Amino acid sequence: MSRVTYYYMAKRAVQKERVRTLYRCALKNALNWAVRRHLFYPNDDIDTIDRMIVDGEAKYNKWRYTDPYLVPWAPGGTKFTRNPTPLSRAIFTSFISTVSNCNEDINATHDRKSSVPIKQVEKDNVEMVPTETPTTEEDEVVIQSVVSGKTPSYSLESKLGDCKRAAFIRRVALERVTGKSLDGLPLDGLDYESILGQCCEMPVGYVQIPVGIAGPILLDGKEFWVPMATTEGCLVASTNRGCKAIYNSGGATGILLKDGMTRAPVVRFGTAKRAANLKFFLEEPRNFETLASVFNKSSRFGRLQAIRCAIAGKNLYIRFTCSTGDAMGMNMVSKGVQYVLEHLRADFPDMDVIGISGNYCSDKKPAAVNWIEGRGKSVVCEAIINEEIVKTVLKTNVASLVELNMLKSLAGSAMAGALGGFNAHASNIVSAVYLATGQDPAQNIESSHCITMMEAVNDGKDLHASVTMPSIEVGTVGGGTQLASQAACLNLLGVKGANKESAGSNARQLAKVVAAAVLAGELSLMAALAAGQLVKSHMKYNRYNKDVTVEETTE
């Protein structure tokens, strides 16, 4: 063979080895040779392939972690562990991008030298990877420090003094570490200073949830437009229909039965007798004034209302109930409980505080104690719906609604062993209003405890409907209520912030609005079920109707 042939073969062998090494690092042998064999047809242009290799290696080196034996983001990874090189998918896709950019040159070579078709890489078969996010040199230094593990992600806000910049750097570092794109997650448009130390740690963006308006609903003679944040089609439309039925029938009435947040620590003694001694002491009426005085010193608004105890062997569960003003009040009551426990140590030095919360509260989980005793705001809301409105707005009749509610909400829930779930879909409305107004969405669990009652009145012509909700946990100050979007929704309801004239009035009003909205949602859904409209309405409003084929043909 000629010298040129030897040179050609040698260069091809070097090329193959370099590309094979690059792919081995990028893919970790996850793909077989068939995926990449089109790069090695014998008559391809050598200079073009050389350029592709150089570009691919440059992109690989840019992404590669400096020490392949130390991967701080891998679970349990240490410098003594040979963890797999991260970002393999990102490296592979970066290399494929180089291939795509060179397609025109390769095809031109193919036309001159070969009749073998070159297989194109389908973009749809490759995962989304982070695009090149423009960064300054100063940001790049910090990003590399976070990626390498030298700078903890959680410390960026304190180190940089700029919350939005910290979120941006954390986001870029996360994309590089995982090889996954966050392009669909917005970064701009949120005041990151407002969530620092209050709402969310280590933010990288925020999730968009549409907010719809149901109403107006007439409650206690006042009109309310109810904001609902949801991704479930039909929910707002259905609640809006219920609001219309209530409004056209003269409105609803809301009654606040109780208002008290709870916290229940668990303490332990050496014997059950000692635990019982403390129980008797706490439940003695003559001691309550002293305990309330100690508790009330912890806050301007927290006021101790009651103490209830439950004993299990030598363990005592103490359920404190207190008013909390316009705050939801979990932190407030916990602080007051801490004051009382410290006070009790003087008379009960052998008391061992196991936990400030012993689940007898009970927070963010279904519990009979909340269903029976209540937690937060206990509210009942009622309305009488005229026979004509039942027919024209709800599209059904009174007898059908009463029968369905009895068999579904009452008997059906009993058959299922429901705990506080004697309703059609109270949690739907509670969750949507909570998200829109900055409440704790996890408290939807006990806040959705609800029993829906429907009876025929006025000689069977009209419908009396009510919802009884013993544990609506809401606040208009603190937590997510101070975020701009959520504050705007509270302002729409006229309950933004603390009520300066009557502490706690705004939170109590919000609880009644939640109950009224639940009543509207219950009426509409039960009517849809009674009339057989549920499936039809969801097919119309809760389906993705966009014609994908038309969109594809226009691209």
N, C-alpha and C positions, 0 to 999 in steps of 0.2 A: 504493500500500500504506500501511497505517497505521503510526504511529510504533512501536506495540508489535511489529508484524511486523518492521520494520527492526531494532529492538532485539534481537528474538529471533534473526534471521539473523546479526547482527553477533556476538552472544555465541556462537552456534554455530560461527562461523568462527574465533573466538579459541580456543575449546575444541579444535577440530580441529587447529589449528596447534600448540597446546601439547602435545596428546597425540601428534601426529605427531613432534614434536621429541623427546619423551620416549622413544617407541618406537625412533626412529632411534638414539638413544644406547644403548638397551638391547639392541637386536637387530642393529644394524649391517646392516640390510636383509636379514637372513637369512630372515625370514618375509614372505610376501606379504600383501597387504592383506586377503585373505579371512579370515585368522586373527583380525583385530581389528576387522572392519567392524561387528560387532554392537554396538560402543560408540557408533555414530553414526546409529542409526535416528532419523529426523526427529522422532518424537513422544516420545522418551525424556524423562524428567524432567531439566531443566537443573541444578537444585540438586544432585541425586544425582550427576550426572556431574562437576560442579564439585568435589564433595567427594572423589570418586575421584581426580581429577587432582591435587588438593592432597596427598592421602595418598601417591599414587604418586611425586610429585616429592620429597616429604619423605624417603621411603625411598631414592630414588635419590641424593639429596644426602648421606644418611648413609653410603652405600657408596662414593660417588664419590671418586676420588683427587684431591687438591687441584690438582695440576698435570697436566693431560691430556697434556702434551708430555714428561713425565719418568716413565717406567714402569720402575723398577729391576728388577722381576721378569721383564720381557720379555727374551728372549735378545738381547744386543747393544744393549739399549735405553739411550739417553742423552738428555740434554736437547735434543739437536739432531735427534732422531729423532721423527717423529710416529707413535708407536705407537698401535694401537687401544685405546680405553678398556677396561680389564679388567672382569671381573665382569659381562659383559653378560647371561649366563644368570641370575645371581643377581638382577640388577635386574629382568629380565623376570618372574621368578617372584615376586619381591616385589610387583610391580605386579599380577600375576594374583591374588595372595593378597588384595590390596585389592578386586579385582573380586569375588572369591568372597565376601568379607565383606559386600559390598553387594548380593548377589543377591536377598536378601529384599526390600530397598527397591525394586530395579529391577523385580522381578516384580510388586510391588504397583502400581507405576506402569504396567506393561504391562497389568495387568488393567483399569486405569481408562482408558487412552488409546489402546491399540493392540491389534491382533489378530495382530501379527507375533511369532512365537516367538523367544525369546532363546536363542542357542546357549550351552551351558554348557561350561566348560573342564574337560577330563578331567585329573585329577591324575596319572594313570598315565603321561601323555604328557610330563610335565615331569621333568627330572633332579632328583635329590636335591640340595638346597642347604642350607647351614648354617642351623640355627635360631638364634634370638636366644640366645646364650650369656650368662648373667648375669655381668657383670664389675663390679669396683669402679672408682671414678674413677681410683685410682692405677694399676690394671692397664690401664685404657683408654688412659692416656697412653703406657705402654710399648708396648702393642699398636700404636697409631698410629705410634709411632716405628719399630717393626719393619716395618710395612707400607710406610712411606714410604722405607725404606732407610737411615734415619739410624742405627739400631742394628742391627748384624749379628746374625742369629739365633743364630749359634754362640757369641756372647759373653754370652748371657742368664744362664747359670749363674754366671759370674764376677761379673757386674754386680749380680745380684739376691741371690746368696748362698742361694738356695732352689731346689733342683733341680726339685721338683715344680711350683712356681709357674712356673719357666722353661719347663717342658714345656707347661703350660697356656697360657701366653701365646703360645708358638711355634705351638701347635695352632690357637688362635683366629685368629692372624695368617695362618696358612696357609689356613684356610677362607675368610677374607676375600679373600686374594689370588687364590685359584683359583676361588672360587665353588662349591667342592665340599664336601659334608658328610663329616665323620669320625665321625658319631654311632655307627657300629658298632664303632669302635676304642676299647677301654677306656683310660681314663686312670688311674683310681683302682686301687689294689691292687698297685702296684709300688713298690719302694724305689728311687727315682731317684738317691739318693745312692750306692747300691751300684754303679751302672753308670757313674758319672762317671769318665772317664779310663781306663776299663778295658774296657767292653763295647760301648757304643754312643754315638755323638755325635748331638747335636740331636734327642733323642727327642720324640715327640708322643703316645706310647702304647705299647701292646704287643699282639702277636698271640696269640690263644688257640689252643693246640693240645691236643686231648684226649690224656691219658696213660692207656694201658691196661697191664695186668699179665699177663705170660705166666709160667706156672710153677705149682708150683715145678719147677725143673730140678735134678737131682742132678749136681754137678760135683766131682770129686775127693773124694767122700764128704760134701760140704756142699750144703745146699739154698739155692737162690737164686731170688728172685722178680724177674723182669726187667721194669723199666719201659720202655715203648715209647711215644714221642710220635709220633702219626701221624694223618693224615686219610684214610688208605686203609682202607676196610672190608675185612674178612677177614684182614688182616695179623696182628693180635694173636691172633685165634682160631686161625689156621693155625699160628702159632708155638707157641701154647699146646698144640695137639695134638702137635706134635713134642716138646715138653718132656715131655708125658705118656708118649709112647712111650719116650723115653730113660730117664725115671725108673723106669718099670715094668720096664725091661730091665736095671736095675742101675746106671744112671748113665753119665756120660761122663768121660773123662780129658783134661785139658788139659796141654800141654807147652810151655813157653816156650823158644824156640830162640835168639832174640837180643833184645837191648834196647839200642837206640842211635838217637838222633835225628841227622839229618844236615843240614849246610849246605855249599854249594859255591860259593865266590866265583869270579869269573873275573878273571884278571890278564893283562896284555899286556906283551910285551917288544919291543924293536926287531928282534929276529931269532928264528927258531924255535930256534936253538941255545941262546940264553939261556933260553928257556922250558923247553927240555929239561934244562938245567942245574939249574933249580929243581925240576923233577920228580924228578930223580935225588937231589937233596938231601933232599927231603921223604920219599922212599920208602926212604932209607938207614936201616936199623934203629938204627944208632948215634946218629942225630940225634933219634930219637923221644922219648927221655926228656927232652931239653931242651925240645922243642916242647910235650910234655905238661905240663911244669912251668909253662910260660908260660900255656898254655890254662887249667889248673886254678886259677890265681890269680884268674880272673874270677868264680868262683862257689863256693859251699860244696858244691854237689851235682854240678856239671858236671865230668865226668872224661873226658878224651880217650881214645878207644879205638883209632882207626885213621885213617889218611889214605890216600886213593886219588886218583890223578891221571889226567886225560885231556887230551891235547893236540890242538889243531886249529891247525896253522900256528904262528904266534907267540903264540897265545892258550893259556893253561893254565887248566884247570878243576880245582879242588882240593876234593875231597869229604871233609869232616871228619865223623867219627862219634863221638858221646860219649853217656855215660849222663846222665840228667837228673833222677834221683830220682822223685818222684811228679808232677812237672810234665810236660806234654806236651813242653815244652823248646825250642820254636823260638827264643824270645828268648834263652834261656840259651846255646844253641850259637852263635847269631849274635854274642853278646858275646865269647865265647871266641875265635871266629874273628878278630874284630877285634883282639884282643890279639896273636894269632900273626902277623897281617899286619904289624902295627906292628913286631914283633920282627924279621921277615924283611927289613925295609927296610935294616937295618944291613949285611947281606951282599948284598942285591940292591937297591941304590938306584935302578936303572933300571926297577924293577917298577912298572907302572901298574895300580892297582886300578880295574877298570872297574865292578864291581858286587859287593856283598856276597853276592848270589845270582845265579848264572849258569845256573840251571835244571838243573844236574847234580845237584841235591839228591835228588829232585825233588819240589817241594811243590805239591799241589793240581792235579795233572795226571797223566794216565796216562803211565807211563814204564817202560821195560824195566829200568832200573837198580834201581828199587824192587822190581820183580817178581823180579829175580834176586838182588840183594844184600840186600834188605830195608830197611825204614825204620821207626823206632818199635819196636813189639813184633812179633816174628815168632812166630806161634803155630800149633800143630797140635792139633786136638781130634778125638777119636775115640769111637765107641760101637759096641757090638754089640747089635743089636736082635733079640730072639727071634722066631722064626717065628710064634708065636702072637700076639705084639704086632703084627707086621706085618699079620696078617690081621684082628685085632679092632679095633685102634686106627687103623692107617693104611689099612685096607680095601683092601689089595692083596696082592701076593705078592712074594717075594724076587727071583725070576727077572725079573719085569716091571720092578722098580726098577733092577736091575743093567743090563738091556738099555737102558732109557730113559736112564739116566745116561751110558752109553757113547755113545749116539747123539746125545744133546742136549748135555750139559755138556762132553763131550770132542770128539767128531767135529764136532758142530754148531758149537761155538765156534771150532774150528779152521777150518772152512769160512768162518766170518764174519771170520777174521783177528783174533780177540779178543786183547787184551793183558791178561792177568790176569783175564779174565772167563770162566773155565771152571767156571761154576756156574749155578744156576737163578735166584736172586735175592738174593744176599748183600747187595747194597747196600740192599735194603729194610729188612732188620733192622739193619744198621749205622747207617743214617740215623736210624731210629726211636730206637735206644738213644742215639745221639750227641745228638739233640735233647733227650731226657729228662734226660741227665746233664751237659749243659753243655759238650759237646765242640765243636770247630770243625766245623760241618756241611760246609764245603767240602772238608775232608780225607776225606770219605766216598769221594772218587775213588780215592785209592791205598789207603785202608783197606779197601775192598771187593775188592781183588785177592784172589782165592780160587780154589782148585781143589778141587772136590768129587769124592771117590772113593767108589764103592760096589762091594763084592765079596761074593759068597756064600761063607760059611764053615761049618764044622762039617757037612761033607758036603752043602753046599747048602741046609741048613735055615735058617740064621740069616744076618743081613745085617751086614756090617762097613761102617760109614759113617764118613767123616772129611772134615774141611775143613782145608786148609792155607792160612794167611793170613800172608804175609810182611811186611806193612806196616800194622799196626794202630796208629794214632797217637792215643793217649788220655792223659789226665792227671786227677788228682783234686784238684789245686790250681791256682789261677790261672784267668783268663778267665771263662767262664760258669759254672764249677763253684761259684763262691761266691754265685750268686744263690739265693734262698731255695727256689724250686721245684726247681731242679736239685740243690741240696745235699740236699734231702729224698730225691730219687731215689737219689743216691749213698749216703745214709745207709741206705736200704732194702737196698742191696747190701752194706753193711758196709765201704765203701771211701771214706767221706767224709774229705776233707782228707789231710794228710800222715801217713804211718805213722812214728811217733816211734821205734819199736823197730828197724825195718828200712826205711831210706829206699828208696822205689820199690816197695815191696810192694803198696801199694794200687793203683797204676797197672797193675802187672803182673797183679794179680787181675782188675781190670776188663777188661783185654784178653782174658783167658781166658774171662770171662763173655760178652763179645761174640762170641767164636768159638763158644762152646757154643750161644748163641742162634741164630747163623747155622746151625749144624748142625741144630738143631731146625727152623728154617724151611725148610732144604733138604729134610729128610726129608718134611715135611708137603706141601710143594708138589709134589715129585716123585711122592709117593703120589697126590695129587689128579689129576695129569696121567696117571699110569699107569692110574688107575681111571676116568678120564673125568669127574671131579667138578668140574673147575675152573670151567667156565661156570656150572654149577648153584649152586655155593657163592657165586660173585660176584653172581649174580642175587638171591640171598637176603640177603647181608650187605653188598653194595657198591652198592646201588641206593637211590634216594630213593623210599620207598614211601608217603609221606604223601599222603593223599587231598586234593588241593588243592580239588576241587570241593565237598567236604563242608565244608572250612574256610570257603570263600567264602560258602556259604549260611548259615552260622551267624553271620557278622559282621553 
